[in-house]
């Protein structure tokens, strides 16, 4: 690594998601009490994305704060206290966008403490997914295909009897007719000949808060080389059955595009605004072939609102190759889709996990190319291409959901999910008798769905909706249980078993201590509640506070009449304003003394965007010293430590360390060095994120500094 003075620090990209987790805990989880009727239309959104800032891996609009509020008076009071201006609201979910002076991240912790604020977060930005491309369009014509893979013009293995089994469903009359499907993605090409016949006639850009009804106006505004993903996705669902190009699985459903990439990222506020618009405009299915959301905030609020109005939410599992939670796929109530190849095997890139629902073709699926990418040769337009990713298994899942809703319009989101799961081919995947974490309940089968769902009495039981409120209690009284982790684990779970379908749902609480689980499986759950995550806040495990109990989630409970439970945790609430006992120590002149054999009290990289904490010690020539910065790896908390040893001149960097150990042990820092001369030396403690030139200011950036002479 290149050596730098502390005032010109630069390193490689961050290795930790600590800052993102910190922002998450400051924002907590958004939960709302919605009116049963659909409220007035959403208010206007800002017309442009403002200046972007970055804190670790988190990208956000620098001067915008997203606030969940209890009522209009609380919102206005919060804006006044923050010296900001309310520039947009989403009244359906009581979420507002407040434009503030300076960096919004600095204001989140203070905003969380304001009366009537349910959560406060920076307006984080989601970025477009990477497309895993297949062969080039020129290779499509000579593809070998059996007769049962030709439905319009080009071969579509995904729809044949060995995969989605589309013809059996169509022959039974299930074509998606009468069902509206929204696609939250980059702007789909409503002029494409495969897609235009089933365009609903409405398309929405949340950034402008504008509904388009003219295809040419939409295309002229959004046609960019980077915008193709939304067209691919939509064509899986609604491409017209007209003997040309390809056909969508729900080829008589209506499609409404909602923009979230153009071509860069949109903020969480605008994504939520788009989901609300889709719901209010009649979407019964919303497809989300993207990832990067979190388990709280406006997007979760919007999806909860959609589900409370009967809208099924589908999301792609992700292309991470790992078994892990990704959002929005892991949100309670969301139907998460994995990807299969042409041989009905899990594609290696498809993310796995207990939250997976089912799988559908997602490798080398043939999809529509937007007209602006057809190329310059009119004789050989590149109208379609082969594409891979869970981005494309998800819309097939959305299409099957549309078939189910055509047959049974009153079906709830949980019923839709469960009828798709129970009619899937469970022999697919690592468990040939049912569920596994790679493929869920198996490969979706639209034909089997149609054969099973001949009457809506065949629908599974309705799902459940759960509301939990948590409070901290100690000798000083009670406080809202903010930053609490709440887990519902179905009884009888075999932990670690890859074939165990027992449901597991988790979410954090908001500033009021509320946690909500929408459209989950009914049944009896073990309820686990734990105070603020020590991996984020730091502290001793015995200080966290836990509760273990049971809860019955009743089939048919709703968002408005949920199953309720109140929980009291014997624990201290997290401290958002800790005091660093060594401040001010931001320069060599104000450095605090540390001696051999000493470990400091807990200190913080906190209180300013780029905090640099100096300590000084006296050493002799030949002293072998070991300086350790104990942080997230050994104390918990959110600090990815970075430690410098600086010479007596207060400028020259003699040694530095990011992650201790070879091979790496964790993100704490350790410097070992032999002093060459007697004098006063300095230890500079900071965060890895700050060495990148970015801001890092959080109340849980805690550390201790330990100095040892080893000879």
Beta strands, then each sheet from edge to edge (+ up, - down):
strand 1: 52-55
strand 2: 58-69
strand 3: 85-90
strand 4: 95-99
strand 5: 117-126
strand 6: 132-133
strand 7: 180-186
strand 8: 203-205
strand 9: 210-212
strand 10: 254-261
strand 11: 266-267
strand 12: 285-288
strand 13: 312-316
strand 14: 335-340
strand 15: 356-361
strand 16: 365-368
strand 17: 384-388
strand 18: 464-474
strand 19: 477-480
strand 20: 485-490
strand 21: 504-508
strand 22: 514-520
strand 23: 523-530
strand 24: 546-553
strand 25: 563-570
strand 26: 592-593
strand 27: 598-599
strand 28: 603-604
strand 29: 613-619
strand 30: 624-630
strand 31: 641-646
strand 32: 653-657
strand 33: 669-674
strand 34: 679-687
strand 35: 702-709
sheet 1: 1+ 2- 4+ 3-
sheet 2: 1+ 2- 5+ 11-
sheet 3: 6+ 17- 16+
sheet 4: 9+ 8- 10- 7- 12- 13- 14- 15-
sheet 5: 19+ 18- 22+
sheet 6: 19+ 18- 25-
sheet 7: 21+ 20- 23+ 24-
sheet 8: 26+ 29+ 34- 31+ 32-
sheet 9: 27+ 35- 28+
sheet 10: 27+ 35- 30+ 33-
end
